């Protein structure tokens, strides 16, 4: 249905066979998204950072899922991304900014990204003012889960990121 253009111009995400309406975002979510995009673009460059764009789910999930992380960092830009969505192994980081979606971001989305092969996944928890980091991908699950407060820093690809810089 997506390829036929039925949903052109509509904002949605396909998760577990359900179309999730991407309704308007609250100001804290918008600001958190801006902060994450700006920081990651400054570290990795505009070509490697995608905002609210779909990624290709793993084979068993593909028919029922078209996840759309708030931010994704590509390993490298490839011209073929103009014709297809990047696969999980072509992404180094997926980020979700959570104010009202924390539970699904920490369960359903986490599992989708792990099965797709995304090596690191961050949830920016706006309400608790923390960053939850999932990594250590093994057999389609994240083995390492850590939470960092706004005064902590995390590292991605040798770059240090202050958690507070991600929080509005």
C-alpha positions in Angstrom: 0.0 0.0 0.0 2.9 2.4 0.8 4.5 1.7 -2.6 1.2 2.4 -4.4 1.0 5.9 -2.9 -2.1 5.5 -0.9 -0.5 7.2 2.1 1.4 10.0 0.2 1.3 13.2 2.2 0.3 11.4 5.4 2.5 11.0 8.5 2.4 7.5 9.9 4.5 4.7 11.1 3.8 1.0 10.6 4.5 -0.9 13.8 3.5 -4.5 14.3 0.9 -4.2 11.5 -0.7 -1.1 13.0 -0.6 2.3 11.3 0.4 4.7 14.0 -0.7 8.3 13.2 2.2 10.7 13.6 0.1 13.5 15.1 1.4 16.8 16.1 4.3 16.8 18.5 4.4 18.7 21.8 7.0 21.5 22.2 9.3 19.5 24.4 9.5 16.7 21.9 10.1 19.1 19.0 12.9 20.8 21.0 14.4 17.4 22.0 14.4 16.3 18.4 16.1 19.6 17.3 18.8 19.2 20.0 19.5 15.6 19.0 19.6 16.4 15.3 21.8 19.5 15.8 24.3 17.6 18.0 24.5 14.5 15.8 24.9 16.6 12.6 27.7 18.5 14.3 29.5 15.2 15.1 28.7 13.2 11.9 27.7 15.7 9.2 24.4 16.4 7.4 24.7 13.5 5.0 24.9 10.9 7.7 22.1 12.1 9.9 18.4 11.4 9.0 15.5 12.9 10.9 12.1 11.1 11.1 12.8 8.9 8.1 12.0 5.2 7.8 14.5 2.4 8.1 14.2 -1.1 6.6 13.1 -3.6 9.2 14.6 -7.1 9.3 13.2 -9.7 7.0 10.7 -11.3 9.5 9.4 -7.9 10.5 9.4 -6.2 7.0 5.8 -6.9 6.1 4.4 -5.5 9.3 6.9 -2.8 10.2 8.3 0.4 8.8 9.9 2.0 11.9 10.8 5.7 11.7 13.3 6.7 14.4 13.3 10.4 15.4 17.0 10.5 14.4 19.3 7.9 12.8 23.0 8.1 12.0 24.2 6.3 8.9 27.6 4.5 8.8 28.1 6.3 5.5 26.0 8.1 2.9 25.2 5.9 -0.1 23.5 7.2 -3.3 21.3 4.2 -3.3 19.5 5.6 -0.2 17.7 7.8 -2.7 16.0 4.6 -4.0 15.6 2.6 -0.8 15.6 2.9 3.0 18.8 2.0 4.9 19.0 -1.3 6.7 19.8 -1.7 10.4 23.4 -2.7 9.8 23.9 0.5 7.7 23.0 2.6 10.7 25.3 3.2 13.8 22.6 4.8 16.0 18.8 5.2 16.2 17.3 7.7 18.6 13.8 8.1 19.9 12.8 11.2 21.8 10.1 10.1 24.3 7.6 12.1 26.2 4.4 10.2 25.7 5.8 7.1 23.9 8.3 6.0 26.5 6.9 2.5 27.0 6.7 1.6 23.3 10.1 3.1 22.7 11.6 1.0 25.4 9.9 -2.2 24.3 8.4 -2.5 20.8 10.8 -0.1 19.1 13.8 -1.4 21.0 13.1 -4.9 19.8 12.5 -3.8 16.2 15.8 -1.9 16.0 17.7 -4.8 17.6 16.2 -7.4 15.2 17.1 -5.0 12.3 20.7 -5.0 13.4 21.0 -1.4 14.6 24.0 -1.6 16.9 23.1 1.2 19.3 19.8 2.7 20.3 19.1 5.7 22.5 15.9 6.8 24.2 15.9 10.4 25.3 13.5 10.2 28.2 12.2 13.8 28.5 10.1 13.3 31.6 12.8 11.7 33.7 15.5 13.8 32.1 17.8 10.9 31.3 19.2 9.0 28.4 18.7 5.2 28.1 21.3 3.5 26.0 20.9 0.0 24.5 23.9 -1.7 22.9 25.9 -4.9 22.8 23.8 -6.4 20.1 23.7 -10.2 20.1 21.3 -12.5 18.3 18.7 -9.7 17.7 18.7 -8.4 21.3 20.6 -5.7 23.2 22.6 -7.1 26.0 23.7 -3.8 27.6 21.2 -1.3 29.0 22.3 1.8 30.8 20.6 4.9 32.0 22.5 8.2 32.3 21.4 11.4 34.0 21.6 14.9 32.5 25.0 15.5 34.2 26.6 12.4 32.6 28.2 11.9 29.2 28.0 9.0 26.8 30.3 8.0 23.9 29.4 7.1 20.3 32.0 6.3 17.7 34.7 8.0 19.9 32.7 11.2 20.3 31.5 12.3 23.8 27.9 13.5 24.2 26.7 15.3 27.3 23.3 14.0 28.1 22.1 17.5 29.2 22.7 18.7 25.6 19.9 16.4 24.5 17.4 17.7 27.0 15.2 20.8 26.5 
